[in-house]
Amino acid sequence: MHLSGIEMCQFLERECVEVCGKRVMELGAGGGLVSILAARLGAHVTVTDLPEVLPHTVRNIDSNTPLTGWPAGLPTVLPLFWGRDLDQFSSQWDLVLGSDIVYIPETFPLLLHTLVHLSKCGAVVYLSSKMRREHHTYEFYNTLLPQRFRVELVHRDAHKNINIYRATLSRTQEP
């Protein structure tokens, strides 16, 4: 369990981020903690990760969720390779969430391309990251992401070294 996923869940609840009735996609969901919370709060959730991770994601969702009590239904689980096959995914999202997905610099352009596609219709992106200098996490948030998005640091836990950013597609990038 990544601390940044827990931090994201606490942030969503503490800041009362409205998820009920919203279309939410989680990128790189891993165990699906953030998606489980969003679905329990009434969001229509699509959970994505690499195909080899998804069996773990599905097991975790199945093991940690009741059979009833899902206001918007169980999360949908789909494979997603960042930057590829994006035409299979709508741009009609309200929120795009990601926790601890910014740590492999070679994937940063693919992640950015994916975020742009998913945000074309106005989605708000929340990304929670352990701020690892050795993984160039700061560069992603301070240099790459602002090339296409308006980026705001909305939460910082200095003790855990975790930041949460809110990003919206820049007007010059919108269709």
Secondary structure, DSSP 8 states (H G I E B T S, - for coil): --HHHHHHHHHHHHTT---TT-EEEEES-TT-HHHHHHHHTT-EEEEEE-TTTHHHHHHHHHHTS-SS--TT-S-EEEE--TTSSGGGS-S--SEEEEES----GGGHHHHHHHHHHHHTT--EEEEEEE--GGGTHHHIIIIIGGGTEEEEEEEEETTTTEEEEEEEE-GGG--
